[in-house]
Amino acid sequence: MDAEHGDVWDVVVIGGGQAALSTAYFLRRAQLSYLILDAEREPGGGWRHGWNSLRLFSPASWSSIPGWMMPPVRDGYPSRDDVIDYLSQYEARYQLPVKRPVRVTSVSRTKDGLRVHAGQSHWDARAVVSATGTWSNPYIPDYPGAELFKGQQLHSAHYVEAQPFSGKRVLVVGGGNSGAQILAELSKVAETTWVTPSEPLFLPDEVDGRVLFERATERWRAQQQGRVIEQPVGGLGDVVMVPPVRDARERGVLHAVRPFVRFTEHGVVWADGSESPVDAVIWCTGFRPALSHLAALDVLEADGRVAVAGTRAEKVPALWLVGYGEWTGSASATLVGVARTARSTAEEISAYLASGAIR
């Protein structure tokens, strides 16, 4: 039985990535007792599963979580390993109480709050923050004949590097930054086709994550004030021209085609009826919230999300959700963007616990 059994924490945070650490930073400042439960074996959260050459599209100073800036990196845009190293140092710097590896399986109600279960262990808390992100729940769309296809299918969540695909015919499906970066890398060693639902939106070379976050912040402020603002095109899903993607453009491979209609045993059929042989498909089609651990609370909606007011669950007042995307706060799924919702969540939890309104 765990030493924590018998204790009641003010807050248990589920997850160990940027959203969990950012929230913990503010809980620490509020002098609440809290514990972080992380399913990973080491620090870094979902970044541990990024492909080897993954790069952010903002410089280090615009890729930081609260309290301590990411140290500058040599090449301008931090790599996956730079982010993992930064989050590891962040945990140590603030001596955050992380217990790992702990894979939370469910959360249940108690008379004083919530109980977090992981196998035979459990932890009681007056409030819980779910910050598990989306990385462990990759989304692959349904395509007719997918079960017939004898080639390889791989989601970007499990893509590591280009070399295993050398000399192969590869479809890269998805029009966001992951699709563009993986296409750029694969196109050097494989025969690639980029498949997107519509023409990809490429941002001007001088626009990176700094500009996108400033725009997202201005939109958020306008919403708070009931204003509508006109802004240039450019959202967090548009393709940022980081150096590998610019190189792909110079090589003339940054062209996309519209989706195929079905799979065959050895390839795909396009809308005009033509067929193409395919060895592998890399799905860069995004993720869904990883919230199966909340199913027992009966809070999951038909779309797999939880109804929230801000970041607080509407059906369970002792539950907050941080970092899952726009529905839990503008830009909250980004390193630099999660601070705002992490701060407001910690403030709400402090007020909730001080009021004694546990239910």
C-alpha positions as CSV (number, residue, x, y, z in Angstrom):
1,M,0.0,0.0,0.0
2,D,1.4,3.5,-0.9
3,A,2.6,5.8,1.8
4,E,0.1,8.4,0.5
5,H,-2.9,6.2,1.4
6,G,-4.6,7.8,4.4
7,D,-3.4,11.3,3.3
8,V,-5.7,13.7,1.6
9,W,-4.0,16.1,-0.8
10,D,-5.3,19.5,-1.6
11,V,-4.7,18.7,-5.3
12,V,-3.7,15.7,-7.3
13,V,-2.5,16.6,-10.9
14,I,-2.8,13.8,-13.5
15,G,-0.1,14.1,-16.2
16,G,3.5,15.1,-16.3
17,G,3.9,17.4,-19.3
18,Q,3.9,21.2,-19.8
19,A,0.3,21.6,-18.6
20,A,0.8,19.6,-15.4
21,L,4.1,21.4,-14.6
22,S,2.7,24.8,-15.3
23,T,-0.3,24.2,-13.1
24,A,2.0,22.8,-10.4
25,Y,4.1,26.0,-10.5
26,F,1.0,28.1,-9.5
27,L,-0.2,25.5,-7.0
28,R,3.2,25.7,-5.4
29,R,3.0,29.5,-5.1
30,A,-0.5,29.1,-3.6
31,Q,1.1,26.9,-0.9
32,L,-1.3,24.1,-1.5
33,S,-0.4,20.4,-0.9
34,Y,-0.2,18.7,-4.2
35,L,1.1,15.6,-6.0
36,I,1.8,15.0,-9.7
37,L,1.1,11.5,-11.1
38,D,2.9,10.9,-14.4
39,A,2.5,7.8,-16.6
40,E,5.9,8.3,-18.2
41,R,9.1,6.8,-16.8
42,E,11.1,10.0,-17.2
43,P,10.3,13.8,-17.5
44,G,9.2,15.3,-20.7
45,G,5.5,14.4,-21.1
46,G,4.3,13.8,-24.6
47,W,7.5,15.3,-26.0
48,R,9.2,12.0,-25.2
49,H,7.2,10.5,-28.1
50,G,8.0,13.1,-30.8
51,W,10.0,12.1,-33.8
52,N,13.7,12.5,-33.7
53,S,14.0,15.6,-35.8
54,L,10.9,17.4,-34.4
55,R,11.4,21.2,-34.1
56,L,9.3,23.8,-32.4
57,F,8.2,26.8,-34.6
58,S,9.0,29.4,-31.9
59,P,12.4,30.4,-30.5
60,A,13.2,29.2,-26.9
61,S,12.1,32.5,-25.3
62,W,8.6,31.9,-26.8
63,S,8.5,28.2,-25.9
64,S,8.7,28.6,-22.1
65,I,6.3,27.7,-19.3
66,P,5.8,29.9,-16.2
67,G,8.7,31.0,-13.9
68,W,11.8,30.1,-15.9
69,M,12.6,30.6,-19.6
70,M,13.9,27.8,-21.8
71,P,17.6,28.4,-22.3
72,P,18.5,29.7,-25.8
73,V,19.4,27.0,-28.3
74,R,22.0,27.2,-31.1
75,D,19.8,26.7,-34.1
76,G,17.0,29.2,-33.2
77,Y,14.2,26.7,-33.0
78,P,14.3,24.2,-30.1
79,S,14.4,20.5,-30.9
80,R,12.4,17.7,-29.2
81,D,15.4,16.9,-27.0
82,D,15.8,20.6,-26.1
83,V,12.2,20.6,-24.8
84,I,12.6,17.3,-22.9
85,D,15.8,18.7,-21.3
86,Y,14.1,21.9,-20.3
87,L,11.1,20.2,-18.7
88,S,13.4,17.9,-16.8
89,Q,15.4,20.8,-15.5
90,Y,12.2,22.7,-14.7
91,E,11.0,19.8,-12.5
92,A,14.3,19.8,-10.6
93,R,14.5,23.6,-10.3
94,Y,11.1,23.8,-8.5
95,Q,11.5,20.4,-6.8
96,L,8.0,19.4,-8.0
97,P,6.6,16.3,-6.4
98,V,6.3,13.9,-9.3
99,K,5.5,10.2,-8.8
100,R,6.2,8.1,-11.8
101,P,5.5,5.9,-13.6
102,V,1.9,6.0,-12.5
103,R,-0.8,5.3,-15.1
104,V,-4.1,6.6,-13.7
105,T,-6.9,4.3,-14.6
106,S,-9.9,6.1,-13.1
107,V,-11.2,8.8,-10.8
108,S,-14.1,8.4,-8.5
109,R,-16.1,10.6,-6.0
110,T,-15.6,10.5,-2.3
111,K,-17.5,12.4,0.4
112,D,-14.6,14.8,0.7
113,G,-13.5,15.1,-2.9
114,L,-12.1,12.7,-5.5
115,R,-10.1,9.5,-5.4
116,V,-7.5,8.9,-8.1
117,H,-6.9,5.2,-8.9
118,A,-3.9,3.5,-10.5
119,G,-4.0,-0.3,-10.3
120,Q,-4.0,-1.3,-6.7
121,S,-3.0,2.2,-5.5
122,H,-5.1,5.3,-4.9
123,W,-4.7,8.9,-3.8
124,D,-7.4,11.1,-2.2
125,A,-7.7,14.8,-3.1
126,R,-10.0,17.7,-2.4
127,A,-9.5,18.7,-6.1
128,V,-8.1,17.1,-9.2
129,V,-6.5,18.6,-12.3
130,S,-6.5,16.4,-15.4
131,A,-3.6,17.4,-17.6
132,T,-3.0,14.3,-19.7
133,G,-3.0,16.1,-23.0
134,T,-3.7,14.3,-26.3
135,W,-0.5,12.5,-27.3
136,S,-1.6,9.1,-26.0
137,N,-4.8,9.2,-28.1
138,P,-3.8,9.6,-31.7
139,Y,-6.6,9.9,-34.3
140,I,-6.7,8.1,-37.6
141,P,-9.7,8.7,-39.9
142,D,-11.8,5.8,-41.3
143,Y,-11.1,5.0,-44.9
144,P,-12.9,2.3,-46.9
145,G,-10.7,-0.7,-47.4
146,A,-8.1,0.2,-44.7
147,E,-8.3,-3.3,-43.3
148,L,-7.3,-4.7,-46.8
149,F,-4.2,-2.6,-47.1
150,K,-1.0,-4.7,-46.7
151,G,1.4,-1.8,-46.5
152,Q,2.5,-0.1,-43.3
153,Q,0.2,2.4,-41.5
154,L,1.8,4.6,-38.8
155,H,0.5,7.7,-36.9
156,S,2.9,10.6,-36.4
157,A,2.7,9.7,-32.7
158,H,4.8,6.6,-33.4
159,Y,7.0,8.0,-36.3
160,V,10.6,8.1,-35.3
161,E,12.8,8.9,-38.3
162,A,12.9,8.7,-42.1
163,Q,15.5,6.0,-42.7
164,P,13.2,2.9,-42.4
165,F,11.2,4.3,-45.3
166,S,14.2,4.8,-47.6
167,G,13.3,4.0,-51.2
168,K,9.6,3.4,-50.4
169,R,6.4,5.0,-51.8
170,V,4.9,6.9,-48.8
171,L,1.7,8.9,-48.4
172,V,1.9,11.6,-45.7
173,V,-1.7,12.4,-44.7
174,G,-2.4,15.7,-42.9
175,G,-2.0,19.4,-43.6
176,G,-0.6,20.8,-40.4
177,N,3.0,21.4,-39.1
178,S,3.6,17.7,-38.3
179,G,2.6,16.7,-41.9
180,A,4.9,19.4,-43.4
181,Q,7.9,18.6,-41.2
182,I,7.6,14.8,-41.7
183,L,7.1,15.2,-45.4
184,A,10.2,17.5,-45.6
185,E,12.3,14.8,-44.0
186,L,10.8,11.7,-45.8
187,S,11.1,13.4,-49.2
188,K,14.9,13.2,-49.0
189,V,14.9,9.4,-48.9
190,A,11.4,8.2,-50.2
191,E,9.0,8.8,-53.0
192,T,6.4,10.9,-51.1
193,T,2.9,12.2,-51.8
194,W,1.4,14.8,-49.4
195,V,-2.3,14.3,-48.9
196,T,-4.3,17.1,-47.4
197,P,-8.1,17.8,-47.2
198,S,-7.6,21.3,-48.7
199,E,-4.6,23.3,-49.9
200,P,-2.2,23.8,-46.9
201,L,-1.9,27.3,-45.6
202,F,1.7,28.4,-45.5
203,L,2.6,31.4,-43.3
204,P,5.1,34.0,-44.6
205,D,8.7,33.1,-43.8
206,E,9.0,35.8,-41.1
207,V,5.9,34.6,-39.2
208,D,6.6,32.0,-36.5
209,G,5.0,31.0,-33.2
210,R,5.6,34.3,-31.6
211,V,3.3,36.1,-34.0
212,L,0.7,33.3,-33.8
213,F,0.7,33.5,-30.0
214,E,0.3,37.3,-30.1
215,R,-2.7,36.9,-32.4
216,A,-4.2,34.3,-30.2
217,T,-3.7,36.5,-27.2
218,E,-5.4,39.5,-28.9
219,R,-8.3,37.3,-29.9
220,W,-8.7,36.1,-26.3
221,R,-8.6,39.7,-25.0
222,A,-11.2,40.7,-27.5
223,Q,-13.5,37.9,-26.5
224,Q,-13.1,38.8,-22.9
225,Q,-14.2,42.4,-23.7
226,G,-17.0,41.3,-26.1
227,R,-15.1,42.7,-29.2
228,V,-14.7,41.3,-32.6
229,I,-11.4,41.9,-34.3
230,E,-10.1,41.4,-37.8
231,Q,-6.8,39.7,-38.0
232,P,-4.5,38.5,-40.8
233,V,-4.9,34.8,-41.7
234,G,-2.8,32.7,-39.5
235,G,-3.6,30.2,-36.8
236,L,-1.7,27.6,-34.8
237,G,-2.6,25.0,-37.4
238,D,-1.1,26.8,-40.3
239,V,2.3,25.7,-41.6
240,V,5.2,27.6,-40.2
241,M,8.2,27.8,-42.5
242,V,10.9,26.4,-40.2
243,P,14.2,25.6,-42.0
244,P,13.4,22.0,-43.0
245,V,10.1,23.0,-44.5
246,R,11.7,26.0,-46.4
247,D,14.3,23.5,-47.7
248,A,11.5,21.2,-48.9
249,R,10.0,24.2,-50.7
250,E,13.3,24.9,-52.4
251,R,13.5,21.3,-53.5
252,G,10.0,21.6,-55.0
253,V,8.4,18.8,-52.9
254,L,6.0,21.0,-50.8
255,H,3.0,20.2,-53.0
256,A,-0.2,18.6,-51.7
257,V,-3.0,16.6,-53.4
258,R,-6.6,16.0,-52.3
259,P,-7.5,12.9,-50.4
260,F,-7.8,9.4,-52.0
261,V,-11.2,7.7,-51.7
262,R,-10.3,4.2,-50.6
263,F,-7.5,1.7,-50.0
264,T,-6.7,-1.3,-52.0
265,E,-4.5,-4.3,-51.0
266,H,-1.4,-2.6,-52.3
267,G,-2.3,1.1,-52.6
268,V,-5.0,3.7,-52.9
269,V,-7.7,4.8,-55.4
270,W,-8.1,8.5,-56.1
271,A,-11.3,10.5,-56.8
272,D,-10.7,10.3,-60.6
273,G,-10.6,6.5,-60.4
274,S,-6.8,6.2,-60.9
275,E,-4.8,3.9,-58.6
276,S,-1.4,4.4,-57.0
277,P,0.8,1.7,-55.4
278,V,1.7,2.6,-51.8
279,D,4.2,1.0,-49.3
280,A,3.4,3.1,-46.3
281,V,1.0,5.7,-44.9
282,I,2.0,8.2,-42.2
283,W,-1.1,9.7,-40.6
284,C,-0.4,13.2,-39.4
285,T,-4.1,13.6,-38.5
286,G,-4.0,14.9,-35.0
287,F,-5.1,13.7,-31.6
288,R,-8.1,13.5,-29.4
289,P,-8.2,14.3,-25.7
290,A,-6.8,11.5,-23.5
291,L,-9.7,11.3,-21.0
292,S,-10.6,7.7,-20.6
293,H,-9.5,7.9,-16.9
294,L,-12.5,10.2,-16.3
295,A,-15.2,7.9,-17.8
296,A,-16.3,6.6,-14.3
297,L,-17.3,10.2,-13.4
298,D,-19.8,10.2,-16.2
299,V,-18.5,13.5,-17.5
300,L,-17.4,12.6,-21.1
301,E,-19.6,14.1,-23.8
302,A,-20.4,12.5,-27.2
303,D,-17.4,14.3,-28.7
304,G,-15.0,12.8,-26.1
305,R,-14.6,16.1,-24.3
306,V,-15.8,17.3,-20.9
307,A,-18.2,20.2,-20.6
308,V,-16.2,23.0,-18.9
309,A,-16.7,26.5,-17.6
310,G,-13.2,27.9,-18.3
311,T,-11.2,24.9,-17.2
312,R,-13.6,23.6,-14.5
313,A,-15.8,20.6,-15.2
314,E,-19.4,21.6,-15.1
315,K,-20.6,18.3,-13.7
316,V,-17.9,17.7,-11.1
317,P,-16.9,21.0,-9.2
318,A,-13.7,19.4,-7.8
319,L,-12.3,18.6,-11.3
320,W,-10.4,20.9,-13.6
321,L,-8.9,20.2,-17.1
322,V,-5.8,22.0,-18.4
323,G,-4.0,22.0,-21.7
324,Y,-6.3,20.0,-24.1
325,G,-6.8,22.7,-26.7
326,E,-8.9,25.8,-27.3
327,W,-11.9,24.4,-25.4
328,T,-9.8,24.5,-22.2
329,G,-8.3,27.9,-22.9
330,S,-6.9,29.8,-25.9
331,A,-3.5,28.3,-27.0
332,S,-3.6,26.1,-23.9
333,A,-2.0,23.2,-25.7
334,T,1.2,25.1,-26.4
335,L,4.2,25.6,-24.1
336,V,3.9,29.4,-24.0
337,G,0.1,29.5,-24.1
338,V,-0.7,27.2,-21.1
339,A,0.4,29.7,-18.5
340,R,-2.8,31.7,-18.6
341,T,-5.1,28.8,-17.9
342,A,-2.7,27.2,-15.4
343,R,-2.7,30.4,-13.4
344,S,-6.5,30.8,-13.5
345,T,-7.0,27.2,-12.6
346,A,-4.7,27.4,-9.5
347,E,-6.5,30.6,-8.4
348,E,-9.9,28.9,-8.8
349,I,-8.8,25.8,-6.9
350,S,-7.4,28.0,-4.1
351,A,-10.7,29.9,-3.8
352,Y,-12.7,26.6,-4.0
353,L,-10.7,25.0,-1.2
354,A,-10.8,28.1,1.0
355,S,-14.6,28.2,0.7
356,G,-14.9,24.7,2.0
357,A,-17.6,23.9,-0.6
358,I,-16.5,20.3,-1.2
359,R,-19.0,18.2,-3.0
